[in-house]
Amino acid sequence: MSIKITKMIAKTHCYIGQNHPNYVIIHETDNWAKGANSRAHATAMKNGNLDGTVHYYVDSQECYQTLEHQDGAWAVGDGKGKYGITNKNSINIEICVNPESNYYVAVDRAAQLAAMLLNQYGWDTSHLKRHYDASRKHCPRRILDEGLWDNFVKCTKSYMKKGTNAGSVKPVKEEEPAKLYRVRKTWADSKSQIGAYAYLDNAKIACPAGYSVYDWTGKNVYTNTTAKTGTQATKLKGLTPADLIKKIGPLFTADQLKTGVLASVSMAQFILESGWGKSGLTQKANNAFGMKQNLSGNTWPGSKWDGKSVVSMRTGEQKKNGEHYTITANFRRYPCIEDSIGDHSAYLAGAKNGNALRYAGLKGCKDYKKAATIIKNGGYATDINYVNQLCRIIEQYKLTDYDVKAGNTGTDSKPAATTPTSTTTQKKTFKVKVTANDLRIRKGPGTDYAFTGKYTGKGRFTIVEEKGGWGRLKSGAGWICLTVNCVTRV
Ligand SMILES: [Zn+2]
């Protein structure tokens, strides 16, 4: 058994002739953009466009060798040799996580490639390491997050025994016919197939509830009988608004206790975005928040999505000028509403914009107007009336009843006392500390106002007027957002 490897060798961004391999290191690209496959990375590397470089890129379809083994990659230098693994004693493999690549197949192929290299050098799997082992960096991310490493090593061992061997650094044809384990609903229903795997354990991991694994003869070797549990959107369809709120309110209270994201605001988003749970996407996929397959091009901790179940839908968007348009996009599919709520909150609490939290200040925020403003300002919605719409729903249906209050678990049914400070104008002067160089100044209080082209820079500033979470600078330069992480009152 061997996998086809295409050579596209780069000679820049590496240590020419200085690598003396003693380890095979596994990475993941962490690049979730469409089209970010092995070929795209190999091409970018060849053109000198990548700061980090490796010897191999592998996805579910292709594999590229991008450096000669004797040349050292720029891959694990962040460990500074602390754990004995360096850029000058390692061969580095990067697994692609782009949406077109079947992740588990890519992992399986990376194990084949690793087995081939270990056999070539006559090493056992003690020479097989993660980037994490070289520097404690959280890489390969999904392998770490999903606890796949032990199985990866086991799988590599098995390929080593099967004689996945070297010499195949030149293009080699794949073995035919492949002995693959196929994941389908039934053997006859070949259209339902979601993947084919050389290693049974990988097929089992990829097998969702209601699906089975079949070997190459069509024999059923495993069935995932995990029952669907949790609230189904189809059960919410016939409810009145009052009954729906009673049914889902406690789910949001429970979620706030876990994630710190305010229940009333999430629930208003649920109502608005799912049309009281009746939208096509919610009914079809238990996806109540329009969560797309790719969000912000990154990942966040605690995602409830399995990383692969999607449904394709048409969706309406709105431009800055208010104009509406429609696109077709892939959306996440969840087994139940609870997972949709949990994934949405995990996203709000953990999504990043560069190195900063996209919705900084949201976690633990108890003021629904402030929370809604943080969500809008983080770029969640393109609809310019989004904050007002959320607040109107919260007030009309008293959704704050489901917010977790200090000292109880959210079962208190008395209307919550909220202080509506954020949309009224306050003319009290106060000082803020700005810790970022690039906080932009706008002409008015909100993202609907244009940038002035100026930045505050780091320092302390006097605010002479506050409106909707925005502050007017005493200098007369304009308004700054007060709800971002880099701004604190002093
Ligand atoms: Zn890495």
Residues whose N, C-alpha, C, O or C-beta is under 5 A from the ligand:
A	BS01	ZN	H27 E28 A75 H131 C139
